[in-house]
Amino acid sequence: MRQFAMWTLAVVCVFGLSRVAGAQDPPKKAKPTPQQIFDKLDTNHDGKLSLEEYKANPRVKSPEEAEKRFAKFDTDGDKSVTLEEFKAGIEKLASHKKEGKKEKKN
């Protein structure tokens, strides 16, 4: 009887561990591209973002932050942000974040 209990325990452990080892994390959501973000924010579909459209961005924490970023993105000063300006602004933000992380590590 004791040997049966040991075999049963061994089988349960092996199957339990194989299930845990075989379990995979759910796939991560793909990060949206700048084009996808821009298209979602461009609610009137005119190919450019107004300040009001940009303020609707859920990634921006406050209206003041939205205004500052919008002004940086609007490189030609025409009070709208094109896809090209948006992509360039996103790249600048990403590079500043990477530089900040490198400084923290050092």
Steps between C-alpha positions, in 0.01 A plus 500: 500500500783735587666435163171578322475831686858591402435419132179700506679797655781474242252492210308798636823698544625420149170591335460809716849626416458425131182706493671790675803481272280473193281791601579808300443860584220654300632683197574866561299755312694654218597858572307734271702669230522880478279476190233309693510747790482794260206350311311442825560857619412654161128480565395718205735309264652810342856364522612733776445537872355807662586585859154383607548164328842462662363580846275194464815282503464270804881479529527870582460562872370857502376775266814699579723209400294455182551867408876479559541183295274629226710816471818288473343271240367793292839585350365727224275695739180463296293395807466143374716187512547289189582130510864580418522751787329252731743220412800730548364614838442142613858409402635794700296399805623142474864606470468731803351214703784267398760762594332547837509126569870484410577785741312326782700179447833683526 
